[in-house]
Amino acid sequence: MSESKPAIEFGDISDLLDRFVEIWRAGGYEKGADSPVGWETWKWEYREHLEKEFLREHDISDLGPEDIEPLIEAIDESTGIDDRVPVYMLGGGANGGIAMRDFKDISLADPESTAQTLSFFFDPDGDLGERLEAFRDYYSSVDTSPGSLLAFAAFLLMFVYPNQYVHYKYTQMKAFFAEFAGYKVGQGYDIEQYQDLNQACLDLQNQLQDRLDEASMLHVQSMIWSWDGLLAEPEPTGDDLSEVPPDVDFYWVNQTHQEELTGEYLRSQDQKWQRDITVLEPGDVLFHYSDQALRACSTVTDQPYQKEYDGETHDFADLTTERFDEPLPLEDIRESLQDPARKQGQKRYPLNENGAVIQAYLCHLTPEAGQYLLAVGNMKIPEYEDTQSRNYFWISADPDIWSVESIEDGSDVFYTAYNRKGNKRRIFDAFEKAAPGDKVLFYESNPTGAIVADGTIMEGLHKDEHEEYEEQVEGVTIEYNRSIDDITWDQLTAVPEIEDSSPLKNRAQGSLFLLTEDEFETILALEDPIRDGVSQDEIDRLATKLTAPEIEISIPNRLYFEDDDRLQREIEASLRSGKHIIFTGPPGTGKTKLAKAIAESATTYEQVDDYRFTTATSEWTAFDTIGGYVPSTSDGGQELLFEPRLFLKCFRQDRVVNEWLIIDEINRSDIDKAFGQLFSVLSGDSTELPYERDRTVELRSLSDATTEEDLADIIGNPDAFPVTPSWRLLATMNTYDKTSLYEMSYAFMRRFNFVHVGVPPLTNDSGVRTSLLDPDGSDNYATAWLTDDESLRPVLQDVYPVVAVLWQRINEHRVIGPSIVYDIIRYLVSYDDTDGAHTEALTSAVVSLVYPQLEGMRPDQQKQLIRSLTDQNVDTEDGSVTLDLDGGLLQQKATDFFGITFDNDA
């Protein structure tokens, strides 16, 4: 008896296998490697992380409820890459983030059931099909497409059992298997297809192991992801491109001031992350973007410094700059820069998920993206003079003779190396060592007794005119950069690290003293010490949140809105203008999914850490939203302690955070009772709450004018909960709830912008708009649903005209959104109905999915709606369509649901 033929067979694939092994052994998949493929070795780091943090100490196929939380924590890590690995493996952005969030919520909601499900799922001795089916059933409410849910399951299997299972990703597998096996990969949670694909990948693994002993499914998956790069002809990279040292970072500058490009420098007015040039180091490489193209490439030549500019202290960085022979248009490089292998989940990347340039002065590039831009621009890294031999100085000045305050901003001063008697000043050799670019601290002696400014040597020892000398005299020229908040002699002498420095040992009695770089930096650090245990990093982190992100949202492909341009503009305008949002509209219009997608997009911005999701209830009080006193667990409940709840946890947990809040069905709560204490802070005012811990609990509303001192005070006060300008509350409200639930007061409503998410017109001059649901159309509800699940297509093609009429008939009486129509289609796919017209299934779907939406209607309205679903011939864009559901069953179920009866002659 012959063996059955495998479902998928490859042609001659030996060239690809050989090329993969060649690149692998040459280190081509390592981070920063100059090769035709991207960085993939992070997967092995993540696999080792899982092994170390969980798998070594736990039996993954015999989990207990107590194992679920540590398992989720181990999985939801960014080990190896900047993004969380599960989110990255699902494509990043809103889809991956929402799927991981739902997976976590479902898993932690019932640890005992989760332990049973995942134990079975991870049991390698069980039937793979049954295990995948159990995973799908348990996590069916994860807000993602069926295909993405399968990708999540396969991701888990691959990293737990890297020699047995491969990750499934439709886009990559479709291209690979079409190219090398002539096999068409389908979408959806297709268990049988995944088993066939996995078996084919096991065959590839066996072939790889003949060439590479340690080959695993991680190698196979990496090869599938990069096969086009392996076989592609090398891109022209120019001759003799510069070697890039491993410690060089790459940046993108949105160049609005052309004088900076011409003058070869950067200038920034503050150190908010969008403009913080103090992160630059000598040797870092910058690409300058203006007028829709990259124009030049620069190398940072020196450490950033501060200097007076237009009456204020600004940061500067000096560059050496070369322009591209031909500018690189954004349209030519956008797609390549968005390639995940180059983007690598980098935060503060110059392009957002839509490929638009973000509004920041200085953006961060990966080494892969930087190398790519050097290559396509045929550019060598501009050379610069290494300043590692730079000197650092302290210069003393007697304010009675010469005061730093008398120097004009940005001007030069000539400091003589000889006194008026013609004698060399003390420590003359310091003058001989001074060279252009060296850094100087200005110290004013008594009565000031403090470091008061810093500067830069513009010219070393040379002869020049001086008003107090008859002839030219030797000295050094120093450029005054900026004033410094006085660093007093007492402060200086209290620091052990600089007690042996030359100026302190000589009690500043002299003129020019040499300092080491460490001594120089230690002295400057005294200008901005840690405030009461709060570090500058903590202050800077909170300061980044004081500006609202210029959010650009993208509506996920799985959501379709006919007026999506208007919707996007309204949302972006609301968020950018500082408003919170309530999405209103009929049930099923996608309000909740839209809110989640927006919040997930916001987390890609530096100012937003995460978001929280909750559904309002009528039982909510201030205890649920704000918090309240609960018995202490440390003294047997003898003491009551204040415990923060939902709202306050958006602002402080174990540290200060900024987590957006989504409240679904917000007007199901008594707004005044649940949110009354929050009205002030929603309007931008601080408020004290009627609770005490170490201090009074308070909500502190911050602005971009909040000082660093105030930020330090807030960070150091665990009873202060800071509400920043970048925080937003997003809420949803079904239109029909307005008549039956709590009403919102005008005081609450004016804190929000209301964005309506409605249903488009379902008829036109030709009749019912069947084109909205046509699976072979373009850009409609059906095509959006098929992006999620291609398996819906056969049923959609059968029933979309009838379902379009059904939707229109229902909406004449009670408006429902497309999500309910989507649920009807999915119901039909799963319904065992031998009737080709799907009459029985459609009738059952209306009862199950539509009837619950008819609550609150008058009985006569309910009857009219139900009668309109039978024996109807309706004109549509596709001609006349008959809608004839089972009227007897509809009326019987209506009697059960609503207590109404039908007269046969009515």
N, C-alpha and C positions, 0 to 999 in steps of 0.2 A: 504494500500500500504506500503510495507516494505521499510525501509531506505536502501540506496545503501551501499554496503560493502566498508569500507575504503580501499584505495589502499595499505596501509602498515599496518600490524597488528603485534604487539609484542607478544611474548610468555610470560611466567612468568618472569617478570623482577623485582619482588619485592625485591629480595636479593640485587640487584644492587642499587635500590633506597634507601633501608634501610642503606646500607653501605655508600652511598654518604652522606646522612643526618648525619650519625654518624661522619664521617670525617669532614664534614662542621662545625658541632656544636663544634667539638673539636679543631677547628682552623687549621685543616690540610691543608687548601688552603692558609693560610697566608704566607707571605714572610719569608723564613728561617725556616719554621715549619719542625719538624722531623716526616714526614709522608710518606706514599707510593705514594703520588701525588705531583704535582708541585704547584708553586705559581700561583694562578689564581685571587686573589682578586684585582689585579691591574685593572681589567676590570671595577669594580665599581668606582674606582678612575677616570678612563677615562670617564665613563658615567657622573659622577658628573661634571667633567671638561667641557664636552659638554653642560650640562645643565646650568652651571654658565656662560660660555663664550658666548653662543649663544642662546640656546633654550628658556631660560626664557624671553628674550627680543625680540624674533623674532617668527613669524608664519612660521614654516618650510614648510607649504603647500601653502604659499602665499608670495614667495620671490620676491624681487626686484633686479635689476641689482647691486645696491649698497650693497646688502647683500652677494654677492658671495665671494668676497675676505675675509671678516671676517669669513664666513663659512669655507672656505678652510683652513684658518689659525687655526681655532679651531679644525678641523679634523686632520690636519697634525702636531700632537703633540706627544711628548714622555711621556705624563703624566702617571705615574705609573711604566713605564719600561724605559730602556735606549734607546731602538730603537723607531723610530716613529711608533705609533700604526698601521696605515694602512699598512706600510711596513711589520711589524711583522706579522699581521694577514694574509698577503698574502704569508707568508713563508720566509720573509726576503730576504737578498741578492739582486742580480740584478733584479730578477723578480718583487719583491715587490717594489723596489726603482724606477724602470723604469715605472711601472704601475702608481704609485702615481705621478710621475713627469708628465706623459702624461695626467692623469686626471686633474692635476692642470693647465697645459698649455691649454688644451681644454676648461676648465671651465672659465679661465680668458680671453681667446681670444675673447669671445663674451658673456659678462655677461648677456645681455638681453635674448638671446636664452637659456643660461644655467639656468637662473632663471625660465623660463617657463618650461623647461624640469624637473628640480629638484622639482619644486612646484608640478607638476603632479606626479612625482615619489614618493614623500613623502606624498601624499594625502592618508590618511588611508581609506577614503571612496571610492576610485577608485578601479577598477578591478586590482588585483595584477598582473595578466598575462600581461595586457596592460601596466601597469607601468614598469614592468621589460623589456618588449619589447621596450618601449620608451628609457629607460636607455641604452639598448644594441645598439640601432640605433644611439643614440647621441654620445656615447663613443666608437664606433666601431673601431676607429683608435688608441685606446690605444694599445701600443705594448706589448700585453700579450695574453695568450691563452683564448679562449671563457670561459673555466671553471674558470679561474682566474678572468675574468671580472664579472662573476656571483658571485664569492666569494666577490668581491669588493662591488657589489650592495647589497648583503645580509649583509655584514659587516656594511654598512651604515644603513640599515633598523634595524638591531638588536640594535645598540647603540642609535638610535633615538627612537625606539619603543621596548624597551626591554621586553615587555610582549606579543608581537605579532609575532616577527620574529626571526629566528635563523640564525646564520652565516653558510654558506655552505663552506665546505672544503672537496674535493673529498677523499683524503687519509683517513682522520679520519672517515668520514661518511661511506665510503665503508666498513671498518672493523667493525664499530659499528652495522650497519644495517644488515650486513651479519650474525653477531654473534647472535643478539637478535630478528631479524624479518625474517631471511632467504631471505632478499631482496638484489638484486644486484644493487648498485648505479652506474650509468653511468657517463661519463665525458661530458664536453661541457656545453654550455649555454642552458640547457634544462629547459625551464620555467615550463612545466607541471610537470616534476619530482620534481623541487624545491617546487612547491606548495604541492605535496604529502608529501615530506620530512618535510616541515614546519608544515603541519597538524599533522603528526605523532609526531613531537616535542611538539606541543601544547597539545596533549594527554598526553605526558610525563610530561609536566608542570602541568597539572591538577592532575596527580597522585602525583607529588612531593608536591603540595600545600596541600594535605591531611596530609603530614608529616612535611612540612616546610611552614609556612604561607606566607613568603615573596618570595617564589620561583618564579623565572622569567626565561626567555629564556637564560639569562646569566648563571643561574645555570644549565639549560639543556645542553647548549653548553659546559660548564666546565666538566660536567659529561661525555659527549660524548668524549671529548678530553682525559679523564683520566680513562676511564672505566677499562682498562687492569691493571692499577695500583691499582684500588680499589679492584679488585678481585684476584690480584696476591698474592701468598704466600710471606711473608716478606723475604727480602734478609738477609742472615746471616750477622750480623753486629758485631759479637764479644761480649764478656762479658763486661759490665760496661764501655761503651764508655763514654769519657769525655763529660760533659756538655759544650756547646760552648757558651760563653757570647755573647750577641747581638752586642757588639762593636768590635768583632774580625773580621779581614779581612783575606781572604785566597789568597795565591799567588803560582805561579808555577815558579820554577827556572830552566832554562836550564843550567845544571851544567857542564861546560867545564873544570874547574880547580878543580881537586879532592882534592887538599890540603885544599880548603875551606871546603869541606864536612868533611874531617878528623879533621881540626882545629876548626870546628863549628863556622864559620863566613861567611859573604859575603863581597866582596870588589868590588867597582866600581870606574872607572877612571873619570866619569863625571855624570851629572844629566839629560842627555837626557832620554826621557821616557822609552826607551828600557832597560836602566840600572839604573834608578833612584831609589836607595834603601832608599833615605831619606823619602819616603812615608811610610816606615814601622814604626809601633808602637809596644811597648812591648806587648806581648800576641798574635800578629799576627802569623798565621800558614803558613808554607811554605812546598811545596812538591818539592823534588829535582829529576830532570829528566836527565838521561844520558844513552847512549847506548840503546835507544829504550824502556826504562822502567823507572818507578818511583822507586827510590832506597831508599829514606829516607823521614822523616817528621821532621820538626823543629819548634820551637817556638822562636820568637824574644824575647830576654831577656832584651834589653836595647834600649834606643834611639840611632839611628845612630849617628856616630861621624866622624870627619875627622882626618886623620893621615898621616904623611909623609910615602911614599912607593916608593922605587926606584927613589928617587929624585923628586917626584911629590906628590901633595896632593890628596889623594884618600878618598872616603867615605867607612866606615866600618859599619857593623851591627853584633853584637854578637848573637849567637844562642845556644840553647840546642837541640841536634839532636839525633834522634833514627832511626835506619834502619828498614825497613820492614823485617819481617821474610822471606818472599819471594818477590822479586821485582814484581811490577805490570806492565806487558808488555803493551805497548801502544795498541796493537791490541785487548787486552781484555777489555780495558776501553774506547776506542775511541768512539764507538757508543753511549755509555751512556753519555759521556761528551758532545756529540753533540746534545743530546736531548734538544729541546727548553725549556723544563721545568727546565733544569739545567743550560743551557747557558744563558737564560734570556736576550739575546741581549747584553751581556757584551762586552764592548770595551776592547781591548788589551787582549783578551782571548787567551790562549796558542795554540788553534787549529783554523786554518782558516776554511772557509766553506767547503773545501775538506777533512777536518780532518787531515791535515798536521800540524806539529808543526811549529809555526812562529819563525822567527829569532830575538828573543829578549831575553835578560838575565832574566828579571823579568816580568812575565805576571800575569794578574789579573784573579782570579777565583771568581765565585759567591759562596755565602754560601751553596747553594744547591749542587754545584759541590764539594766544600770542604768536606761537610758532607758525600757525596757519597764516596769520596776517603778514608776518615777515616774508613768508614764502610767496603768497600771491602778489604781494607788493614788490617782490624782487628787491628786498631791502635788507641791508646789513644793519646790525645794531649800531647806532652812532657811537663812535668812540669818545671817551672822556678821560680827563686826567685824574688818575687815582689820588684822592686826597687823604689817604690813610695816614700820611705823615704830617697832617695838619697839627699846628700847635695851638695851645689855649693859654690865655693870659689874664692876669688881674692887673689893672692899672689904678694907682691911687692918685687922687687929686685933692688938693687943699681948696675947699670952697671959697676961702678968702682970696685966693689967687685965680682960681679957674673953676667955675661951677658947671656941672653937666647940664643944669637947668637952662644955662645960657645958650646951649647949642640948639640950632633949629633942626626940626625933624628932617631926617634923611641927609643932613649935611655932613661934611668931613671936618675933622680937626687934626691939626699937625701937632704932634706931641714930641717935644725935643728930647734928645738923648743926653743933652748937656744942660747944666744949670747956667744961670746968668753970669756966674764967675768963670765959665768955660770949663768946669770940671765935669767928668762923666758922672751920670747919675748912678746910684747904687744898682748893683746887679746888672751891669751894662751888657753882659752877654745875652740877656733876654732880648734886648733891642736887636742884636745881631742875628738872632734866630727868627725874628718876626718876618712873615712872608704873606703875600696876598691870599686872602681866604681864611687866615687864622682868626679865631674867635676871641673876643675881649669882654671882660666884665669891668664896668666902671664902679670904683669904690670912692665915695666921698668921705674924707676923714672928718674929725671933730669940727663942728658940733654934730654933724649929721651922723657919721659913724655907721654907714650902711652901703650895701650894693644898691645902686639906683638905676642902672641902665646896662644894656649890652650893645656890642658893636662888632665890626669886622675890619681887619687890617686890609687897607686898600693898596698900600705900597710899603714895602719893607724899608730898612734903613737907607735913607737918601738925604741929600741936602735940599733945603728949601728956605724961602723967606719966612721970617717970623717977626711980628711987630715989636717984640721986646728985644730983638737982637739986631745989631748994626749990620752984621754980615750973615750970609747964609749959614745955616746950622744943620747938623744931622739930626734926624728924628724919623718917626714913622707917621704915616697918615692913616687915620682910623675913621671909618664911616659909623656914625651914630645910627643904630637900628631902632631902638625903642626904649621907653622907660620901663622900669621894673618896680613893682610894689616893694618898698624898702625891705631888704633882708639885713637885719641889724647885726651888729658885732656880737651881741649876746646870742643870737640865733646861730651864728657861724661857729662860735667857740663851744657851743653845746653839742656839736656833731663830731663824734670820735673819728669818723672816716676821713675828716680833713684837718685834724689837729696837727698833722705833720706837714701840711702844705706850706710852701715857701712864704706866702703872705702872712699866715697865722704865726708861723715860727718867728717872723720878723716884726710881728705886731703891726703889719701894714706900713711900716716905716720904710719907705722906698718909693719906687716909681712903677716899674713894669716887672711883674713876677710871672714866672712860668707856672702853669698848672698842668696836671695830667687831665686827660679827658674825663676820667671818673670823678676827679675833684671838681672839674667844671660842671658836670651834670649834677653832682650832688648838691652843689651850691644853688644851681637853678631850681632844683626840685624843692628847695625850701620856700620858693615863691608860692607853691601850691601844695601844701602838705595834706596828708590824709586828715580829714575832718572827723574827729570823734569816732574813729573806727570805720569811716566810710571812705572807700578808695575812689580815686579819680575815675577808674574804669566804671564803677557803679554809677557815678554821677554822669559820666558821658553816655552810658547806656540809657539812663532815664532821659537825658537831654535830647537824644535822638527822637524820642516820642513826643516832643513838644511841638512838632510840626505835623500837620495832617498829611498823609501820603497822597500824592497826586495819582490816585488809583485809576488804572485803566482796566476795565473788566472785560472778560470775554465770556460770552454765553456758550456753555458746553454744547457740543454737537448733538448730544442726546436730548436737548431741549430746543424746541422750535417756537418762535414767536413771530407772527407775521409782521409786527411792527417793532422788530428787535432794535432797529437803529434809534427809534424814539425812546424805547425802554432803556437802552444803554446810555443815552445822553442824559435822561432824567436821573438815573442812578448815580452816574459819575458826577453830575452837577450837585446832587444832594450831598454826597460824601465829601466832595472837595470844598463845599461851602460850610461844612461843619455840622450838618444836620444828621439826625438819626432818621431811620426810614421805617415806615409801616407799609407793607405790601398788602393791598386789598384786591378783592376780586372774587368771582364765584369759586366754589370748590373745584379742585382738579386742574387749575390753570398753571401749576408749576411754581407757586409762590415759595413754598418751603425749599424745594430744590434750588431755586434761584438764589434764595438767601444763603444757603449753604455754599453754593459755588462762589458767591461774592466774598463771603468770609474766608473761604479757602484761598482765593486769589489774594486777599489782603495779607495773609500770613507769609506771602513771598516778599513782602516789604519789611524793611528793617524795623519799622516802628511797631509792628504787630507781632506778638509772640504766638498767639493761638486764638481759638474761639471756643465758646461753650454753647451747647444747644439744649433747650428745655422746652416743654410744653406747659402752658399755663393751665391752672385749674381754679375752680370756684372757691376752693378751700384755702387758697394762698393768703397769707398775712405777711406783715413785715418780718415775722420770724423766719419765713421761708426765703424771702428776698434779701433781707439785710442780715439777720441773725438775732441772737438773743442769749439770755442767760441759761446755762445748762449746769447740772451738778458736776463737780470736779471728779475725775476718776482717781485722783492721787490721795484723797483723804476720806474715801468712803462716801463721797457725795455730801460732805458737810459744808462745802463752799460752792457758791455759784460763780461760774466764770462765763464771760462773754465769748460766744463762738460765732465767727463770721459765716455767712451762708452765701447763696448763689451770687448775688450782685457784688458783694465785697470781694469774693474770690477772683473776680475779674481783674482786680487791681493789686492784690497782695496775697501771696501764699507763703512759701518759705523765703521769698524775695519779692521785690516789686516786679509786677508783670503788667502787660496790657493785652488782655484777652477779650476780643469782641464777644458780645452776647446776642444769641438768636433766641427769641421767644416766639414759639409757634402758637397761633390762636390766642393772642395776647388778651383779647377782650372776654375770654372765658374767666378771667380773674376780676375781682373787685379792685379796679385800678387805684382808687384813692386809699383803700385799706392796705394793698400790697406795695404800692409805690409812692405813697404820699411823702415819705421822708426823702425821696430821691428827686422831687420836682426841682429843687434848687440846683442840684449838681447837674441835672440835664440841661439847665439853662446856663451853665458855666460858673455857678457860684459855689463857694465852699460852704459846708454846713457841719455843725457838730451834732452827733447822734446822742440819744439819751442812754448811753452805755459807758461803763468805765472798765478799763483794765488797769494797766500801770498809769495810764493817762486817759483822758476823755477820748473816746473813739470818734474820729472825724473823717469826713470825705473832703479831700483837698483838691480843688479844681485848679489845674495848672495852665499856664499859657507860655508862649514863646518868650515872654518877658520875665519868666521865673528865673531868679538868680541861682548860681551854683550853690551859694550858701543855703538858700531855701531848699534846693534839691537835696543837699546833704542832710539837712534837718529832717526832711520827710523820710529819706531812706533809713536814717538811724532811728526813726520813731515807729515801732511796730504797730502802733495804734492809729497811724495816719495811712489812709488809703487814697493814693493819688489818681485822680481822673485826668488823663492827658488829652490834648486836642486831637490825638490820633485814635481815640477810643470811639467805638460806635455801637449802638444798639439797633439791631435789625429785628423786626417783628412781622408777623403775618396775621391777617384777619379775613375770614370768609365774609363776603358781602351779606349773606343771609343771617349771619349771627347777630347783626345789628338789632334785629327785632326781638331776639329771645334772650340775649345775654346782657352783661353789664355794659352800660354806656360809658364812653370816655368823656371826662370833663374837658372843657375847652382849655383849662390850665395844663392838662396833660397833652392834649392834641397839638398845641402850638409848639411843643418841643420837637415835633417830627415833620418830615415831608411825607406825604402820602403818595405812593406810586401805585397806580392801578395796573393790574395784570389781568387783562380781560380775554374774551373770546372774540375772534374776528367774525365778520358777517358770514353767515352760513348759506346765504342765498345771493344770487345776482340776477341779471335780466334773463339768464337762461334757465334759472331754477336753482335747485340745491347744488352747492359747490362741491362736487365729488372730487375735484382736483386737490382739495386739501388732504385727502387720504389716499391718493393714487400712488401705489408703490413704485410705479415706473415714471412718476413725475420728477420734478426737480425742486428741491428746497421746500419741503412741506412737512407736515406732521409725520407722515409715513416714512419718509426718507430719514428723518431724525430717529425714529424708532428702529429702523433697520440698521442704523449705525450701531445700535446696542445689540440687536438680535436679528440676524439675517434669517433665522428659522421662521420668522413671522411671515415671510414673503408669500408662500403659497396660499395661506388663509386670507391674507390681505387682498391678494389678487382675486380671490373668489368673492369676497364679501364687501369690499370697500364702498361700492355704490349704495348698498343696502344700509351699511353702518352710517354712511354720511347722511342718508335720509333719516335714519333713527335718531341721530344726534340732533338734526335740525328740528325734528318733531318734538323731542324732549325739550329743547331749548326755547320753543315757543311758549312753554309753560313754566319751566324752571331751568335756569341756565346752569349747565355743568361744563367743566373744562375738558381739554383734550386728554388729561391724564386718566380720566375715567373711561374715555373711549379707548385709550391704550390698554387699560385693564380689561375691557371687554374683548379686545383682539386676543390678548394673552389667554383669556378664559376660553375663547373658541379654540385656540390651538391645543389646549389641554383637555377639552371636552370630547368624550368618546361619542361622537354623533355621526351616524351613518347617513344622515340626510345631507345630500350635497348642498342644499340651500342653507343649511345650518339653522333652520327655523327653531328647532328644539333648543339648541345651544344658545341662540340669541335671546329667546324667551327667558331661559334660565339666567342668563347674564343680566338681563334687565332687572329681574327680581333680586338677584344677589347684589348687584352693584349700583343700580339706579334707585331702587325703592328707598334705601336709607337716606338718599338726598332729598326725598319728597316730604320728609317730616316738616311740620309747620305750615304746610299748604292747607287751604280750605278743602273740605271734602269734595266740593263740586269741581274745583280745579284739578284735584287728583284724578277724578273720574274722566274729565275731559282729556287729560294727558294720556291716560291708559287706553281710552277708546281710539285715540289718534294713532295708535301703533298697530292697528289691525285693518285689513282690507283697504289699503290705501295705494292708489297709483299716483306717483309724484313725478313731476317734471324735474329733470336734473341736467347738468352739463353733458351727461352721457346719454340723454334720452329719458324715456319714461322708466321708472323703477317701481316695482311693487314691494310694499312693506306689509307683510301679513304675518304677524306673530300669533302665537296661540292665545287668543283672547280669553278663552275659558280659564286657562291656567293663570293668566295675568290678573283676572278679576278675583279668582279664588284666593290667590296670594295677597291681593290688595285688601281683601276682607280680613285676612289674618293679620296683616301688618297694621292697617289703619282703622279697622272696624267699620269700613264702609260697605254698602251693598249696592248692587247694580240692578236696575230694572231692565229687562230684556228689550223693552220697547223704547227705552230712552235714547 
